[in-house]
């Protein structure tokens, strides 16, 4: 969750994953893993659970279970109604769970589980019924269905056909388990509903005809719409395989055309039948799809007045500007806009951020230019992703104070733009930040002190800017910081006098490399951080002894890089360096002191030269083989040599073998001459003629 936006945009198709069966839980699932980086999410922040469709849902993914995800407590499940009514409003603290259960009465019905997040961020996890006496609760590591996003609504749709194909039995006494996980540090307020969707709920004729028209228009090629074609072949209604979410009035509330390989151009006439009933539209990830430009806006948006979510991720909008989102016919109630990697250009207009309900705006990997508009005081924006614009004259100018002073923004991604100037020192004391990425810009001046006071912020990256001066308190030593990057700036002091005890109680990684920090060795404040695993102070101006050996470190270091500094003197023993020199610790441990002023390596290094999980980088010219202190390590790194005794023994052996070889050669020669003399009087037979000849 540290280096890439937290949520993966995905449509509202359900995804179910078959588990390895394990003792004590008939649905033991394997841990979900990602590429995080893996988790390289597209960050439109829409993240309802996904699968391809009914016929493909039997193709399931395996996840490796991580025992750390299993919850130790036995939760109490609250049984909730299945008529679509919401529970009362609840509030969860960070990393707190609330548990619910519901039953699907018959094998022909679906279930629609909706989590409405009113404030903060919470995630939704659902597991199949468990018949064992000991069942692991659903969580972020144990789930069959899940939905995660940056803000707003989460939803999973459980299809009857998926339950049947995975042999999951249902009934009044078989309860699906639901967990709601509070993710934001300041807490999350939510309400939950479950609605049973009976088999006889079908899409009304007008909207069914509209979908048929889209199919005929966009699915004529052999490579287009394979999932949709399969669903039609089996006769599935759009309400029951993930193409459409249908209300009790047999109307569509969401339409998911995402990733269907549509090959056509869609305009307002193609979706007008859905009118006011459609609230969420997903058409992204269709590389051959084109969206008609009508009255300087995306035509689809003109006839959907109540739309709250639109995702056109990956659709080539052919350099259009974003101004079309401000068209009078476009819904004023949009809460999520996903236009990332959509080839849009121009400046981000003020009218977009002024939308009163907008919570999530994702426009990264485009060609946006100009300056950032100010956020209105009434802004409800919680997630803004504008990073990695591809135009040469990318978004520039200063960062407006309304961004840093926001009390609603949680996710701010402005990486690799051309922002400059000083960062406003007006961060609100009531801010609810989850992650701030301002790296790879041209910010200068000092790091604002008010940024260090942000109480909920775990992830902060200010790397590759021109910040100068001392690092203020709270930037990395606040108890809620976990990952902090201040690399490649002009900072002169990294040590702080912390008001927190212990300092940096949650800090895992700090990268302060490539600055001009002029201090004595590694500050002892880092040794007091119990979770610190990765510390990078290389390419600075550290001098003197690397670490005061009178300290008693409690850090959990796995990697330390202090290369390219001016360190010298004694290096304290292995016990001072966390888990770096612990052979039982995981691989990937690193200790780099190269390019300093050291002339000798300590003798205790030699005991760790055979540890395959450890890399010790000392640099050239560091060893002194004539020194007893360096003997062990020098011999371990020297080229193999032969002693005088072994050389003498080798020569004697060679002489002895040579003499023996000479004796055997003479003996064989004599024997051959004797045999040749005897053969002179041997009778020779001419086999061709059968006659004997006496040889003289």
Order of alpha helices (4+ residues) and beta strands (2+ residues): beta-beta-beta-beta-beta-beta-beta-alpha-beta-beta-alpha-alpha-beta-beta-beta-alpha-beta-beta-beta-beta-alpha-beta-beta-beta-alpha-beta-beta-beta-beta-alpha-beta-beta-beta-beta-alpha-beta-beta-beta-beta-beta-alpha-beta-beta-beta-beta-beta-beta-alpha-alpha-beta-beta
